[in-house]
Amino acid sequence: MKINTIKDLVGQLGIDNFINKIFYSDAVKLLKNVPDSSIDLVITSPPYDNLRDYEKSNNTWNNKKFQKIAFELYRVVKDGGVIVWIVGDKTYKGNKSLSSYKQALFFQELGFNIFDVIIYEKTGTSPPHPGRYFNSFEYMFVISKGKPKTINLLRDKKNKWGGEMTFGNVSRREKDGSLTKKGRKKISEFGVRTNIWKYANGKGFTTKDKIAYEHPAIFPEKLVVDHINSWSNEGDIVLDIFGGSGTTIKIAKNMNRSWIYVDQVKRYCEIALQRIDAQ
């Protein structure tokens, strides 16, 4: 396998020209070549608010660049496709930027649905700003083009009374305020998890791939596993336009999905290449 550039794209550019390839490229330039309605799932984390040093990535990341990317994503994502946009905010002069929600609202204005907002809770945190609580989370906006065509809700929240019958009749509150009795039911051993997902993070927990830690901000492999399970099926195409250390494509390959990686930092492409070649 090799690292590709836009110059390697020749002839009729069908989606097969992009699948299972690593691209050293600016995200907007690469996306402009991707066919319409060809991507099933995007899992990515932009270099938000310059909270980390991503080499030259930070030099070109601004609101104008974000909007161009959002426009292109709306074009290339399939109807029913999903974007998982992992993002946070910085605090500057005592004020939270709220860039995360500004971006989510822009996606909504384009025609996407904000299907869900999931909190990525970290077991490890950085020191807080003076006078503030420790920040231990980031947002994971689940953004869909129409209704998601794939919804596989994860049922791993253990129920205390699993296997038992409900004490009384289960009832449902109707729109007019009345109650409809549904009878007793057996409680499942596991229920659908909440929208707060907690992961161990930090060296040795996020991944066992030592080379990945050369990237300044990587998310846990299990986080990607859970999103791929939730919003895609085998054979679907998973795209990461800020590919970083290559976690998304590593997991996509392991889970029998096709994948596309893009990053404009050559060293990160090399890291991703080493990780994917090791599979």
C-alpha positions as protocol buffer text, in pm:
chain_id: "A"
residue {
  index: 1
  type: MET
  ca { x: 0 y: 0 z: 0 }
}
residue {
  index: 2
  type: LYS
  ca { x: 116 y: 356 z: -65 }
}
residue {
  index: 3
  type: ILE
  ca { x: 29 y: 716 z: 17 }
}
residue {
  index: 4
  type: ASN
  ca { x: -170 y: 874 z: -266 }
}
residue {
  index: 5
  type: THR
  ca { x: -220 y: 1233 z: -381 }
}
residue {
  index: 6
  type: ILE
  ca { x: -481 y: 1397 z: -601 }
}
residue {
  index: 7
  type: LYS
  ca { x: -238 y: 1357 z: -892 }
}
residue {
  index: 8
  type: ASP
  ca { x: -288 y: 981 z: -864 }
}
residue {
  index: 9
  type: LEU
  ca { x: -656 y: 1023 z: -952 }
}
residue {
  index: 10
  type: VAL
  ca { x: -689 y: 981 z: -1327 }
}
residue {
  index: 11
  type: GLY
  ca { x: -964 y: 902 z: -1573 }
}
residue {
  index: 12
  type: GLN
  ca { x: -1327 y: 862 z: -1472 }
}
residue {
  index: 13
  type: LEU
  ca { x: -1341 y: 923 z: -1098 }
}
residue {
  index: 14
  type: GLY
  ca { x: -1579 y: 664 z: -962 }
}
residue {
  index: 15
  type: ILE
  ca { x: -1580 y: 585 z: -591 }
}
residue {
  index: 16
  type: ASP
  ca { x: -1357 y: 281 z: -659 }
}
residue {
  index: 17
  type: ASN
  ca { x: -1072 y: 526 z: -723 }
}
residue {
  index: 18
  type: PHE
  ca { x: -1083 y: 626 z: -356 }
}
residue {
  index: 19
  type: ILE
  ca { x: -1170 y: 309 z: -163 }
}
residue {
  index: 20
  type: ASN
  ca { x: -910 y: 164 z: 75 }
}
residue {
  index: 21
  type: LYS
  ca { x: -657 y: 437 z: 1 }
}
residue {
  index: 22
  type: ILE
  ca { x: -462 y: 688 z: 208 }
}
residue {
  index: 23
  type: PHE
  ca { x: -457 y: 1039 z: 62 }
}
residue {
  index: 24
  type: TYR
  ca { x: -206 y: 1308 z: 148 }
}
residue {
  index: 25
  type: SER
  ca { x: -426 y: 1603 z: 60 }
}
residue {
  index: 26
  type: ASP
  ca { x: -622 y: 1902 z: 177 }
}
residue {
  index: 27
  type: ALA
  ca { x: -969 y: 1776 z: 272 }
}
residue {
  index: 28
  type: VAL
  ca { x: -1164 y: 2021 z: 52 }
}
residue {
  index: 29
  type: LYS
  ca { x: -955 y: 1949 z: -257 }
}
residue {
  index: 30
  type: LEU
  ca { x: -994 y: 1575 z: -212 }
}
residue {
  index: 31
  type: LEU
  ca { x: -1367 y: 1591 z: -140 }
}
residue {
  index: 32
  type: LYS
  ca { x: -1430 y: 1790 z: -458 }
}
residue {
  index: 33
  type: ASN
  ca { x: -1323 y: 1481 z: -652 }
}
residue {
  index: 34
  type: VAL
  ca { x: -1539 y: 1232 z: -459 }
}
residue {
  index: 35
  type: PRO
  ca { x: -1860 y: 1133 z: -643 }
}
residue {
  index: 36
  type: ASP
  ca { x: -2199 y: 1253 z: -522 }
}
residue {
  index: 37
  type: SER
  ca { x: -2389 y: 1041 z: -269 }
}
residue {
  index: 38
  type: SER
  ca { x: -2114 y: 780 z: -234 }
}
residue {
  index: 39
  type: ILE
  ca { x: -2023 y: 777 z: 137 }
}
residue {
  index: 40
  type: ASP
  ca { x: -2212 y: 579 z: 400 }
}
residue {
  index: 41
  type: LEU
  ca { x: -2041 y: 699 z: 718 }
}
residue {
  index: 42
  type: VAL
  ca { x: -1797 y: 973 z: 815 }
}
residue {
  index: 43
  type: ILE
  ca { x: -1614 y: 950 z: 1149 }
}
residue {
  index: 44
  type: THR
  ca { x: -1379 y: 1240 z: 1203 }
}
residue {
  index: 45
  type: SER
  ca { x: -1251 y: 1501 z: 1445 }
}
residue {
  index: 46
  type: PRO
  ca { x: -1151 y: 1842 z: 1303 }
}
residue {
  index: 47
  type: PRO
  ca { x: -863 y: 2052 z: 1444 }
}
residue {
  index: 48
  type: TYR
  ca { x: -1114 y: 2254 z: 1643 }
}
residue {
  index: 49
  type: ASP
  ca { x: -1025 y: 2584 z: 1810 }
}
residue {
  index: 50
  type: ASN
  ca { x: -651 y: 2516 z: 1774 }
}
residue {
  index: 51
  type: LEU
  ca { x: -653 y: 2317 z: 2099 }
}
residue {
  index: 52
  type: ARG
  ca { x: -370 y: 2100 z: 1965 }
}
residue {
  index: 53
  type: ASP
  ca { x: -75 y: 2161 z: 1737 }
}
residue {
  index: 54
  type: TYR
  ca { x: -140 y: 1960 z: 1420 }
}
residue {
  index: 55
  type: GLU
  ca { x: 155 y: 2103 z: 1230 }
}
residue {
  index: 56
  type: LYS
  ca { x: 34 y: 2291 z: 921 }
}
residue {
  index: 57
  type: SER
  ca { x: -329 y: 2183 z: 967 }
}
residue {
  index: 58
  type: ASN
  ca { x: -391 y: 2465 z: 1211 }
}
residue {
  index: 59
  type: ASN
  ca { x: -262 y: 2721 z: 964 }
}
residue {
  index: 60
  type: THR
  ca { x: -557 y: 2661 z: 730 }
}
residue {
  index: 61
  type: TRP
  ca { x: -839 y: 2572 z: 970 }
}
residue {
  index: 62
  type: ASN
  ca { x: -1095 y: 2846 z: 1012 }
}
residue {
  index: 63
  type: ASN
  ca { x: -1470 y: 2894 z: 978 }
}
residue {
  index: 64
  type: LYS
  ca { x: -1451 y: 2948 z: 602 }
}
residue {
  index: 65
  type: LYS
  ca { x: -1263 y: 2620 z: 561 }
}
residue {
  index: 66
  type: PHE
  ca { x: -1516 y: 2442 z: 783 }
}
residue {
  index: 67
  type: GLN
  ca { x: -1809 y: 2567 z: 576 }
}
residue {
  index: 68
  type: LYS
  ca { x: -1647 y: 2449 z: 251 }
}
residue {
  index: 69
  type: ILE
  ca { x: -1598 y: 2105 z: 404 }
}
residue {
  index: 70
  type: ALA
  ca { x: -1956 y: 2094 z: 531 }
}
residue {
  index: 71
  type: PHE
  ca { x: -2090 y: 2179 z: 182 }
}
residue {
  index: 72
  type: GLU
  ca { x: -1882 y: 1903 z: 25 }
}
residue {
  index: 73
  type: LEU
  ca { x: -1988 y: 1652 z: 291 }
}
residue {
  index: 74
  type: TYR
  ca { x: -2353 y: 1721 z: 218 }
}
residue {
  index: 75
  type: ARG
  ca { x: -2286 y: 1642 z: -146 }
}
residue {
  index: 76
  type: VAL
  ca { x: -2085 y: 1321 z: -100 }
}
residue {
  index: 77
  type: VAL
  ca { x: -2280 y: 1159 z: 185 }
}
residue {
  index: 78
  type: LYS
  ca { x: -2557 y: 923 z: 75 }
}
residue {
  index: 79
  type: ASP
  ca { x: -2920 y: 979 z: 165 }
}
residue {
  index: 80
  type: GLY
  ca { x: -2947 y: 810 z: 502 }
}
residue {
  index: 81
  type: GLY
  ca { x: -2572 y: 842 z: 558 }
}
residue {
  index: 82
  type: VAL
  ca { x: -2427 y: 962 z: 886 }
}
residue {
  index: 83
  type: ILE
  ca { x: -2146 y: 1191 z: 999 }
}
residue {
  index: 84
  type: VAL
  ca { x: -1998 y: 1148 z: 1347 }
}
residue {
  index: 85
  type: TRP
  ca { x: -1839 y: 1488 z: 1417 }
}
residue {
  index: 86
  type: ILE
  ca { x: -1619 y: 1471 z: 1729 }
}
residue {
  index: 87
  type: VAL
  ca { x: -1549 y: 1819 z: 1854 }
}
residue {
  index: 88
  type: GLY
  ca { x: -1488 y: 2037 z: 2159 }
}
residue {
  index: 89
  type: ASP
  ca { x: -1450 y: 2401 z: 2259 }
}
residue {
  index: 90
  type: LYS
  ca { x: -1172 y: 2611 z: 2399 }
}
residue {
  index: 91
  type: THR
  ca { x: -1191 y: 2870 z: 2672 }
}
residue {
  index: 92
  type: TYR
  ca { x: -1043 y: 3209 z: 2584 }
}
residue {
  index: 93
  type: LYS
  ca { x: -1039 y: 3501 z: 2825 }
}
residue {
  index: 94
  type: GLY
  ca { x: -1299 y: 3336 z: 3043 }
}
residue {
  index: 95
  type: ASN
  ca { x: -1537 y: 3256 z: 2759 }
}
residue {
  index: 96
  type: LYS
  ca { x: -1627 y: 2922 z: 2599 }
}
residue {
  index: 97
  type: SER
  ca { x: -1612 y: 2944 z: 2220 }
}
residue {
  index: 98
  type: LEU
  ca { x: -1912 y: 2711 z: 2156 }
}
residue {
  index: 99
  type: SER
  ca { x: -1763 y: 2643 z: 1813 }
}
residue {
  index: 100
  type: SER
  ca { x: -1896 y: 2289 z: 1844 }
}
residue {
  index: 101
  type: TYR
  ca { x: -2259 y: 2398 z: 1845 }
}
residue {
  index: 102
  type: LYS
  ca { x: -2202 y: 2667 z: 1585 }
}
residue {
  index: 103
  type: GLN
  ca { x: -2074 y: 2395 z: 1352 }
}
residue {
  index: 104
  type: ALA
  ca { x: -2365 y: 2165 z: 1435 }
}
residue {
  index: 105
  type: LEU
  ca { x: -2612 y: 2444 z: 1358 }
}
residue {
  index: 106
  type: PHE
  ca { x: -2442 y: 2508 z: 1024 }
}
residue {
  index: 107
  type: PHE
  ca { x: -2475 y: 2141 z: 932 }
}
residue {
  index: 108
  type: GLN
  ca { x: -2843 y: 2172 z: 1020 }
}
residue {
  index: 109
  type: GLU
  ca { x: -2882 y: 2480 z: 801 }
}
residue {
  index: 110
  type: LEU
  ca { x: -2737 y: 2286 z: 508 }
}
residue {
  index: 111
  type: GLY
  ca { x: -3013 y: 2028 z: 539 }
}
residue {
  index: 112
  type: PHE
  ca { x: -2858 y: 1768 z: 767 }
}
residue {
  index: 113
  type: ASN
  ca { x: -3040 y: 1642 z: 1075 }
}
residue {
  index: 114
  type: ILE
  ca { x: -2872 y: 1651 z: 1414 }
}
residue {
  index: 115
  type: PHE
  ca { x: -2991 y: 1299 z: 1483 }
}
residue {
  index: 116
  type: ASP
  ca { x: -2826 y: 1271 z: 1825 }
}
residue {
  index: 117
  type: VAL
  ca { x: -2573 y: 1441 z: 2050 }
}
residue {
  index: 118
  type: ILE
  ca { x: -2352 y: 1193 z: 2233 }
}
residue {
  index: 119
  type: ILE
  ca { x: -2108 y: 1285 z: 2506 }
}
residue {
  index: 120
  type: TYR
  ca { x: -1764 y: 1124 z: 2486 }
}
residue {
  index: 121
  type: GLU
  ca { x: -1662 y: 1102 z: 2852 }
}
residue {
  index: 122
  type: LYS
  ca { x: -1291 y: 1047 z: 2917 }
}
residue {
  index: 123
  type: THR
  ca { x: -1147 y: 866 z: 3216 }
}
residue {
  index: 124
  type: GLY
  ca { x: -837 y: 1086 z: 3190 }
}
residue {
  index: 125
  type: THR
  ca { x: -853 y: 1465 z: 3190 }
}
residue {
  index: 126
  type: SER
  ca { x: -623 y: 1762 z: 3147 }
}
residue {
  index: 127
  type: PRO
  ca { x: -577 y: 2024 z: 3420 }
}
residue {
  index: 128
  type: PRO
  ca { x: -871 y: 2266 z: 3433 }
}
residue {
  index: 129
  type: HIS
  ca { x: -868 y: 2638 z: 3374 }
}
residue {
  index: 130
  type: PRO
  ca { x: -848 y: 2824 z: 3706 }
}
residue {
  index: 131
  type: GLY
  ca { x: -1185 y: 2835 z: 3880 }
}
residue {
  index: 132
  type: ARG
  ca { x: -1345 y: 2570 z: 3658 }
}
residue {
  index: 133
  type: TYR
  ca { x: -1426 y: 2203 z: 3695 }
}
residue {
  index: 134
  type: PHE
  ca { x: -1214 y: 1947 z: 3517 }
}
residue {
  index: 135
  type: ASN
  ca { x: -1324 y: 1910 z: 3155 }
}
residue {
  index: 136
  type: SER
  ca { x: -1369 y: 1539 z: 3086 }
}
residue {
  index: 137
  type: PHE
  ca { x: -1580 y: 1527 z: 2770 }
}
residue {
  index: 138
  type: GLU
  ca { x: -1616 y: 1613 z: 2404 }
}
residue {
  index: 139
  type: TYR
  ca { x: -1924 y: 1624 z: 2184 }
}
residue {
  index: 140
  type: MET
  ca { x: -1998 y: 1357 z: 1926 }
}
residue {
  index: 141
  type: PHE
  ca { x: -2265 y: 1500 z: 1696 }
}
residue {
  index: 142
  type: VAL
  ca { x: -2445 y: 1227 z: 1502 }
}
residue {
  index: 143
  type: ILE
  ca { x: -2545 y: 1411 z: 1185 }
}
residue {
  index: 144
  type: SER
  ca { x: -2764 y: 1237 z: 929 }
}
residue {
  index: 145
  type: LYS
  ca { x: -2875 y: 1314 z: 575 }
}
residue {
  index: 146
  type: GLY
  ca { x: -3242 y: 1239 z: 629 }
}
residue {
  index: 147
  type: LYS
  ca { x: -3324 y: 944 z: 853 }
}
residue {
  index: 148
  type: PRO
  ca { x: -3023 y: 717 z: 908 }
}
residue {
  index: 149
  type: LYS
  ca { x: -3051 y: 412 z: 684 }
}
residue {
  index: 150
  type: THR
  ca { x: -2874 y: 205 z: 949 }
}
residue {
  index: 151
  type: ILE
  ca { x: -2951 y: 222 z: 1321 }
}
residue {
  index: 152
  type: ASN
  ca { x: -2807 y: -57 z: 1534 }
}
residue {
  index: 153
  type: LEU
  ca { x: -2853 y: 71 z: 1890 }
}
residue {
  index: 154
  type: LEU
  ca { x: -2599 y: -74 z: 2130 }
}
residue {
  index: 155
  type: ARG
  ca { x: -2762 y: -275 z: 2409 }
}
residue {
  index: 156
  type: ASP
  ca { x: -2492 y: -310 z: 2671 }
}
residue {
  index: 157
  type: LYS
  ca { x: -2637 y: -125 z: 2971 }
}
residue {
  index: 158
  type: LYS
  ca { x: -2691 y: -396 z: 3233 }
}
residue {
  index: 159
  type: ASN
  ca { x: -3037 y: -380 z: 3392 }
}
residue {
  index: 160
  type: LYS
  ca { x: -3044 y: -433 z: 3767 }
}
residue {
  index: 161
  type: TRP
  ca { x: -3363 y: -639 z: 3744 }
}
residue {
  index: 162
  type: GLY
  ca { x: -3279 y: -819 z: 3421 }
}
residue {
  index: 163
  type: GLY
  ca { x: -3469 y: -1145 z: 3380 }
}
residue {
  index: 164
  type: GLU
  ca { x: -3744 y: -1042 z: 3623 }
}
residue {
  index: 165
  type: MET
  ca { x: -4101 y: -941 z: 3544 }
}
residue {
  index: 166
  type: THR
  ca { x: -4203 y: -580 z: 3598 }
}
residue {
  index: 167
  type: PHE
  ca { x: -4373 y: -527 z: 3936 }
}
residue {
  index: 168
  type: GLY
  ca { x: -4685 y: -380 z: 3780 }
}
residue {
  index: 169
  type: ASN
  ca { x: -4833 y: -298 z: 3443 }
}
residue {
  index: 170
  type: VAL
  ca { x: -4612 y: -99 z: 3209 }
}
residue {
  index: 171
  type: SER
  ca { x: -4794 y: 213 z: 3091 }
}
residue {
  index: 172
  type: ARG
  ca { x: -4730 y: 474 z: 2825 }
}
residue {
  index: 173
  type: ARG
  ca { x: -4821 y: 842 z: 2850 }
}
residue {
  index: 174
  type: GLU
  ca { x: -5008 y: 944 z: 2535 }
}
residue {
  index: 175
  type: LYS
  ca { x: -4998 y: 1286 z: 2368 }
}
residue {
  index: 176
  type: ASP
  ca { x: -5327 y: 1388 z: 2534 }
}
residue {
  index: 177
  type: GLY
  ca { x: -5190 y: 1298 z: 2877 }
}
residue {
  index: 178
  type: SER
  ca { x: -5383 y: 973 z: 2918 }
}
residue {
  index: 179
  type: LEU
  ca { x: -5213 y: 646 z: 3016 }
}
residue {
  index: 180
  type: THR
  ca { x: -5231 y: 331 z: 2807 }
}
residue {
  index: 181
  type: LYS
  ca { x: -5160 y: 8 z: 2997 }
}
residue {
  index: 182
  type: LYS
  ca { x: -4926 y: -231 z: 2819 }
}
residue {
  index: 183
  type: GLY
  ca { x: -4932 y: -512 z: 3073 }
}
residue {
  index: 184
  type: ARG
  ca { x: -4639 y: -670 z: 3252 }
}
residue {
  index: 185
  type: LYS
  ca { x: -4322 y: -762 z: 3071 }
}
residue {
  index: 186
  type: LYS
  ca { x: -3996 y: -941 z: 3130 }
}
residue {
  index: 187
  type: ILE
  ca { x: -3704 y: -705 z: 3184 }
}
residue {
  index: 188
  type: SER
  ca { x: -3415 y: -764 z: 2944 }
}
residue {
  index: 189
  type: GLU
  ca { x: -3073 y: -842 z: 3086 }
}
residue {
  index: 190
  type: PHE
  ca { x: -2928 y: -550 z: 2891 }
}
residue {
  index: 191
  type: GLY
  ca { x: -3088 y: -227 z: 2771 }
}
residue {
  index: 192
  type: VAL
  ca { x: -2995 y: 44 z: 2523 }
}
residue {
  index: 193
  type: ARG
  ca { x: -2706 y: 251 z: 2656 }
}
residue {
  index: 194
  type: THR
  ca { x: -2744 y: 620 z: 2737 }
}
residue {
  index: 195
  type: ASN
  ca { x: -2602 y: 898 z: 2519 }
}
residue {
  index: 196
  type: ILE
  ca { x: -2299 y: 936 z: 2749 }
}
residue {
  index: 197
  type: TRP
  ca { x: -2025 y: 699 z: 2632 }
}
residue {
  index: 198
  type: LYS
  ca { x: -1728 y: 656 z: 2863 }
}
residue {
  index: 199
  type: TYR
  ca { x: -1388 y: 536 z: 2744 }
}
residue {
  index: 200
  type: ALA
  ca { x: -1048 y: 487 z: 2897 }
}
residue {
  index: 201
  type: ASN
  ca { x: -811 y: 721 z: 2719 }
}
residue {
  index: 202
  type: GLY
  ca { x: -444 y: 803 z: 2737 }
}
residue {
  index: 203
  type: LYS
  ca { x: -130 y: 609 z: 2655 }
}
residue {
  index: 204
  type: GLY
  ca { x: -182 y: 235 z: 2669 }
}
residue {
  index: 205
  type: PHE
  ca { x: -561 y: 267 z: 2676 }
}
residue {
  index: 206
  type: THR
  ca { x: -655 y: 452 z: 2358 }
}
residue {
  index: 207
  type: THR
  ca { x: -465 y: 198 z: 2146 }
}
residue {
  index: 208
  type: LYS
  ca { x: -181 y: -52 z: 2181 }
}
residue {
  index: 209
  type: ASP
  ca { x: -15 y: 89 z: 1867 }
}
residue {
  index: 210
  type: LYS
  ca { x: 280 y: 285 z: 2003 }
}
residue {
  index: 211
  type: ILE
  ca { x: 335 y: 478 z: 1681 }
}
residue {
  index: 212
  type: ALA
  ca { x: -15 y: 630 z: 1705 }
}
residue {
  index: 213
  type: TYR
  ca { x: 94 y: 843 z: 2002 }
}
residue {
  index: 214
  type: GLU
  ca { x: 314 y: 1051 z: 1773 }
}
residue {
  index: 215
  type: HIS
  ca { x: -16 y: 1224 z: 1689 }
}
residue {
  index: 216
  type: PRO
  ca { x: -115 y: 1482 z: 1956 }
}
residue {
  index: 217
  type: ALA
  ca { x: -485 y: 1390 z: 1980 }
}
residue {
  index: 218
  type: ILE
  ca { x: -616 y: 1040 z: 1915 }
}
residue {
  index: 219
  type: PHE
  ca { x: -949 y: 894 z: 2016 }
}
residue {
  index: 220
  type: PRO
  ca { x: -1000 y: 541 z: 2155 }
}
residue {
  index: 221
  type: GLU
  ca { x: -1034 y: 253 z: 1914 }
}
residue {
  index: 222
  type: LYS
  ca { x: -1342 y: 130 z: 2104 }
}
residue {
  index: 223
  type: LEU
  ca { x: -1516 y: 463 z: 2032 }
}
residue {
  index: 224
  type: VAL
  ca { x: -1480 y: 399 z: 1659 }
}
residue {
  index: 225
  type: VAL
  ca { x: -1596 y: 37 z: 1698 }
}
residue {
  index: 226
  type: ASP
  ca { x: -1915 y: 156 z: 1868 }
}
residue {
  index: 227
  type: HIS
  ca { x: -1999 y: 415 z: 1602 }
}
residue {
  index: 228
  type: ILE
  ca { x: -1927 y: 180 z: 1312 }
}
residue {
  index: 229
  type: ASN
  ca { x: -2152 y: -81 z: 1474 }
}
residue {
  index: 230
  type: SER
  ca { x: -2425 y: 178 z: 1534 }
}
residue {
  index: 231
  type: TRP
  ca { x: -2446 y: 349 z: 1194 }
}
residue {
  index: 232
  type: SER
  ca { x: -2310 y: 111 z: 928 }
}
residue {
  index: 233
  type: ASN
  ca { x: -2310 y: -241 z: 791 }
}
residue {
  index: 234
  type: GLU
  ca { x: -2038 y: -462 z: 645 }
}
residue {
  index: 235
  type: GLY
  ca { x: -1930 y: -340 z: 304 }
}
residue {
  index: 236
  type: ASP
  ca { x: -2023 y: 24 z: 373 }
}
residue {
  index: 237
  type: ILE
  ca { x: -1773 y: 302 z: 297 }
}
residue {
  index: 238
  type: VAL
  ca { x: -1628 y: 486 z: 599 }
}
residue {
  index: 239
  type: LEU
  ca { x: -1448 y: 818 z: 543 }
}
residue {
  index: 240
  type: ASP
  ca { x: -1218 y: 1015 z: 774 }
}
residue {
  index: 241
  type: ILE
  ca { x: -1125 y: 1355 z: 629 }
}
residue {
  index: 242
  type: PHE
  ca { x: -898 y: 1446 z: 923 }
}
residue {
  index: 243
  type: GLY
  ca { x: -744 y: 1101 z: 934 }
}
residue {
  index: 244
  type: GLY
  ca { x: -471 y: 1172 z: 1189 }
}
residue {
  index: 245
  type: SER
  ca { x: -316 y: 857 z: 1330 }
}
residue {
  index: 246
  type: GLY
  ca { x: -548 y: 634 z: 1126 }
}
residue {
  index: 247
  type: THR
  ca { x: -768 y: 494 z: 1403 }
}
residue {
  index: 248
  type: THR
  ca { x: -1089 y: 520 z: 1200 }
}
residue {
  index: 249
  type: ILE
  ca { x: -954 y: 333 z: 899 }
}
residue {
  index: 250
  type: LYS
  ca { x: -781 y: 69 z: 1110 }
}
residue {
  index: 251
  type: ILE
  ca { x: -1108 y: -19 z: 1281 }
}
residue {
  index: 252
  type: ALA
  ca { x: -1308 y: 8 z: 957 }
}
residue {
  index: 253
  type: LYS
  ca { x: -1076 y: -243 z: 791 }
}
residue {
  index: 254
  type: ASN
  ca { x: -1100 y: -480 z: 1090 }
}
residue {
  index: 255
  type: MET
  ca { x: -1480 y: -460 z: 1074 }
}
residue {
  index: 256
  type: ASN
  ca { x: -1506 y: -538 z: 702 }
}
residue {
  index: 257
  type: ARG
  ca { x: -1592 y: -188 z: 588 }
}
residue {
  index: 258
  type: SER
  ca { x: -1433 y: -8 z: 297 }
}
residue {
  index: 259
  type: TRP
  ca { x: -1249 y: 307 z: 400 }
}
residue {
  index: 260
  type: ILE
  ca { x: -1097 y: 634 z: 279 }
}
residue {
  index: 261
  type: TYR
  ca { x: -833 y: 832 z: 470 }
}
residue {
  index: 262
  type: VAL
  ca { x: -741 y: 1197 z: 411 }
}
residue {
  index: 263
  type: ASP
  ca { x: -490 y: 1418 z: 594 }
}
residue {
  index: 264
  type: GLN
  ca { x: -277 y: 1712 z: 488 }
}
residue {
  index: 265
  type: VAL
  ca { x: 13 y: 1628 z: 721 }
}
residue {
  index: 266
  type: LYS
  ca { x: 254 y: 1384 z: 555 }
}
residue {
  index: 267
  type: ARG
  ca { x: 380 y: 1237 z: 881 }
}
residue {
  index: 268
  type: TYR
  ca { x: 27 y: 1146 z: 992 }
}
residue {
  index: 269
  type: CYS
  ca { x: -30 y: 968 z: 660 }
}
residue {
  index: 270
  type: GLU
  ca { x: 287 y: 767 z: 723 }
}
residue {
  index: 271
  type: ILE
  ca { x: 166 y: 671 z: 1071 }
}
residue {
  index: 272
  type: ALA
  ca { x: -170 y: 564 z: 934 }
}
residue {
  index: 273
  type: LEU
  ca { x: -1 y: 364 z: 658 }
}
residue {
  index: 274
  type: GLN
  ca { x: 209 y: 173 z: 911 }
}
residue {
  index: 275
  type: ARG
  ca { x: -94 y: 95 z: 1124 }
}
residue {
  index: 276
  type: ILE
  ca { x: -309 y: -23 z: 832 }
}
residue {
  index: 277
  type: ASP
  ca { x: -26 y: -232 z: 684 }
}
residue {
  index: 278
  type: ALA
  ca { x: 14 y: -406 z: 1020 }
}
residue {
  index: 279
  type: GLN
  ca { x: -344 y: -540 z: 1005 }
}
